[in-house]
Structures are given as structure tokens and as C-alpha cells.
Amino acid sequence: MNPVIGLDISKEESHGQAFLDRGKPLKGTFQFEHTREGLRKLLQVLQDVEHLSGLRPTLILEATGHYQSPVVQFLEEHHYLYIVINPLISNRLRKSNLRKVKTDAADAYLLGDLHYKEEFQPFKKRGVQLLNLRYLTRQFDSFSKMCVQTKLQFQAVLDQVFPAYKGVFGAMYSSISLRFLNEFPTSYSVLQTDEETLKSKIRVLLSSKRGRSESWISERVQRLLDAAKQNPFQQTLYSSHLINLKILITLILQYQEHLAELEQNIDALAKEIEEYDFIQSIPGIGHKIAATILSEIGEFDRFDHPKKLVAFAGIDPSVFASGKFTATRNRITKRGSRQLRYALVMAVQCGLIRSRNTRLKEFYDRKRAEGKPHKVALVACANKLVHWLFAIIKSKKTFRLT
């Protein structure tokens, strides 16, 4: 026998259909909530199937974002094998049926039946480790985007309060620059304070850092005074701007702190995975990009050919031909992970900067010489990069430029 249970995951509850073997469903569809009591009900079904078949069943479910987390964690704790599939696969089978049926019970039955028609690889023990890494890298990207939006809002308010402040500390969004601006947000507050007090304040802000001389502090104070004198808004008429400025500064500092902590955790977790160092041997791929690529691909063992990995990333060209017509302008499928595609393109762009990756630069120049537009050449380079990734991971050897 080959027992399997199809699970249709929804928010806070799920439906399931058990099979003892192909074409042998066990009873009807069952339902359980994502609570301790509901998961105990699922465990009872699992034990019943195991008792009748003599084997521990495999579970198959669609990827549903975070809705599946309680069920997946429960299965991990009880050491059951499970398979998470792309919804596009099950949707393809659903559309092949003549009858149009879309219910949770029907989906659970379809997933169980699909297991016998396709060859899927269950999640391995390392799956949890890779999922943890994926959650962290995606959270990092999410916080980064929110931080960028906050900086844009901050810039808009600063332009209406103290636009000349931008060049005082060089790095506008450094901790010292933001904290100093939080205490002296207007030209008036700066000009009403003597130079020695301003210098003393900078020394306090620099107390946790080293390498800044007195001449550096004096130069910043002079820049600050010059900026305050040149500022067209000597006194701000709108107190709301000052309130917003302080709030936005606080948010940016918090985002920077959270991002730094996430980056440390991502690097620590990724270092436990062997492929992490191999991926970084390719010029243009740093810690963050390597961790994202590794977490989004997951288990490399699932792919026996680089073209399958290319398709998984969604950077393979779509094909359309009907009758005597064959399309000549084919866009990439974009069927895979959006985060993986972005990481690959970023790796290509970093590799092309200052020709750090000479092999990639030569390939890019060749595509451009063939008349390919810049974006098309970038995608072609990303495709080439995936082939290199596949080769070094399978061979467990570092990348060589020659």
C-alpha cells in the first residue's frame, strides 16, 4: 500500500481526504481546525490510516503562505513526511476536469489523487532550517522597503524644515546624523546654541564609536553653522513638520536597528548550510544575496537539471505556437519565486559593476553585441548564473573565473 492524505489548507481550518492506496479513498472528507483539539483530530486520522495500511502516510498540501504553518509544525513535531506543491500544479489538474467543481473537500481529494499521478519529493529534515532562513530574508526585504518609504517621507519633511542639513555629516542616515537632527531640527535651535555646546553634543553621540578626531568634530560644527545660516526656513511656521520629523527619525533608527539584527541572524543561520560558502564564491554574490538564493531554492536535490532550476526561478522564456504562427517575442514566464528572480538579477548587476565577474561581463557584452536590449541581456546573464549555481552546488566546488 501507499497511503497518502491530501490537505486543503485554509485560514484557521483545513479539509483532508485519506487514501490507503491509489483509487482507494478512506471514508469521506474530514475537517479540523488549527487548534490543539483540531490537530489532535488530524493525528487520530493519521494513526487510523497507519493502522489500516501498516505504513505511515505521506501528506500533500498546497503552498498557502503562513496559513499552513500550524499544520506543518505539527507534522514536523510528529515526524510525518509532507509535500508542499505549487498551486499552479494542482490548478492545472483541476482545470482538466470537465465538471467545474471548487470546494475545500474536492480540493483535498484532488491533492491526494495528484500524489499518485506525479512524482513529488517530500520535505527533508533540512527543510525547517531553510524555511527559517527564507522567513528571515523575506522579513529583511519587507523591512528594507518600509525603511526606504520612511526615508522618502523624512526627506520630504526635511526639505520644508532644514534642507541645507543634508551635507553636514556626509552620511545623511547615519545614527549620529539622525540623533543630532532630532535634538536640533531647525536653524534657529542651532544658531541659538554656542559652538562648544554643539561640539560637546557630538562627542556624546560619538561616545560609543572610535576614530573621530577633534578636527572632524570642529569641521562638522562649522558645516552645521554654515547650513543653518543658509537655510531659507530660519523659523518653521508649521509645528506639525517638527512633530513628523521626530517621529520619522525614530522610525528610521528603529528600522536600522531591526535590519542589523536580522542581518546578523541571517548570516548565523546561513553559515550552518554547506552551500552558503560555495554560492558566495561567485563574484557579485554577497552574504545577503547568497542567503536569499539559498532559502528560495530550498533543497537543490529536487533538481536534476539546471533548466529545471531556471524554470523554478521563472526566468525561462515562454513559448507560444499555434498552427503556422510562432511567437518571436517571448517574455519570461515569471512562474517561480519573485524574491529569487530579484536576487539573481541583483547578483548579475553586482557582478557587472567594475567588471568584478569577468566571465559574466564577457557574456553580457556578447549579448549586447548581438543586439539584445539591456534587460534581455540581464535575464540571459541570470540564466547563465543559475547554470553556474547548479554546477558548483552539485560538484561542491568553488567558482573559478578562468
Secondary structure as UniProt FT lines:
FT   STRAND          4..9
FT   STRAND          13..21
FT   TURN            22..23
FT   STRAND          24..33
FT   HELIX           36..53
FT   STRAND          58..62
FT   TURN            65..68
FT   HELIX           69..77
FT   TURN            78..79
FT   STRAND          82..85
FT   HELIX           87..96
FT   HELIX           104..117
FT   TURN            125..126
FT   HELIX           127..158
FT   TURN            159..161
FT   HELIX           163..167
FT   TURN            172..173
FT   HELIX           175..183
FT   HELIX           187..191
FT   HELIX           195..205
FT   TURN            206..208
FT   HELIX           214..230
FT   HELIX           239..270
FT   TURN            271..272
FT   HELIX           275..280
FT   TURN            283..284
FT   HELIX           287..297
FT   HELIX           300..302
FT   HELIX           306..313
FT   STRAND          321..322
FT   TURN            323..324
FT   STRAND          325..326
FT   HELIX           338..352
FT   HELIX           353..355
FT   HELIX           358..369
FT   TURN            370..371
FT   HELIX           374..395
//
